Amino acid sequence: MADNRGTDERAFRQAVIYGLSVIAVAAVVCVLATVWAANRDACAAADTRLCDDAAKTAVLFGPAVILLAGGIGAFVHTFQRFRAGRSWRAWQGAGWFLFVLMTVYLAIGASS
């Protein structure tokens, strides 16, 4: 039986699967954006895959938007579970983890 103290293992598993799914989708978007950027005519003769601002922007903001949307989705689910009196802490943790991951990804990408 689920309680409101955060010990519901099923809710924890769901939150972890959700977080990992969002991360997987963001990784796929990153790979697709990198492949798109590397195969553009503007980057054909360049030494690097990300040769111009359009390529850098696509690779930087594509996955970041996915992580942002996933974090917001986790927080919405947190609120829904809280209002229903169900265990919600794992979902809040998933939301914060996705937000921190998005921030780290943007910081690393913006510095390069």
N, C-alpha and C positions, 0 to 999 in steps of 0.2 A: 504494500500500500504506500502511496506517495504521501510524503509529509512536506511541511513548509520549511524544514530545517536544512534543506539542500542535500539530503542523503539518498535521493531517488536515483538508483543506478541506471534505470532506463532513460531518464531525462539526461543524465550525464553522457550516456552513449549516443543519444540523439544529437546532443550539442556538439560532441566531438566529431561525429560523422558529418554534420552540417559544416563545421569549420574546415575540416579536411576537404570537403567537396568544393567549398568556395575557393580554397587555396589551389585546388587542382584546376578549377576553371580559370583562375587568374594566371596560372602557369601556362595553360594552353593558349590563352589570349596573348601572353608574352611571347611564346614561341611563334604563333601565327603573325604577330606584328613584326617580329624580327625577320621572319622569312619574307614577309611582304616588303619590308624596308630594304632588305638586301637584294631583292630581285627587281627593284624599280629601275627604270632607265636612267634616272638622275644619279643613281649610285653604282651603275655598271662599271665605271672606270675608277671608282674610288678604292682606296686601300682599306677602309673600314666599312663595316656593315651599316653603321649609322652615320651616314655621310652628311646629312643636312638636318635642319630643325624639324621638318615634318616627320622624318624617321625617328628622331629622338623623342618627339612628343608622343607619337603613337606607342612606342615601346614603354615610355614612362607612364603615361596616363591611362592606357588601356587596362592593365592589371590593377592600377590604383583605384579606378572606378569600380571594378568588380569587387575588390576588397572593401571599399566604402559601402557599396550596396549590401554586401554580405554582413557587414557589421551593423548596419541599420536594421537589416532583417532580423538579426539575432536580438537586437534590443527591442524590436517590436514583439518578437516572440517572448522575450523576458517579461515585458509589460502584460501581455496576454496571460501568461502563466501566473504572474503575481496577482492579477485581478481575479483569477479563478481560484486562488488559494492553493496553487500547486507549487512544487519545487521549481525555483526560477534561477538560482545562483549559477548553475552551470551555463545557462544561456547568457547570463550577463558576462561571465568569464569568456565565453566564445566571442561575444561582441567586442569586448576590450582587446582580446588577443588579435582579432582581425583589424581593429583600428590601429593598434601598435605596429602590426606587421605592415599595414599600408603606410604609416608614417616613416618607418625604417626604409621601406622600399623607395619612397619618394626622396628621402634624404640621401640615400646612396646613389640613386639615379640622377638627382639634381647636381651632385658633386662631381659627377664624371663628365 
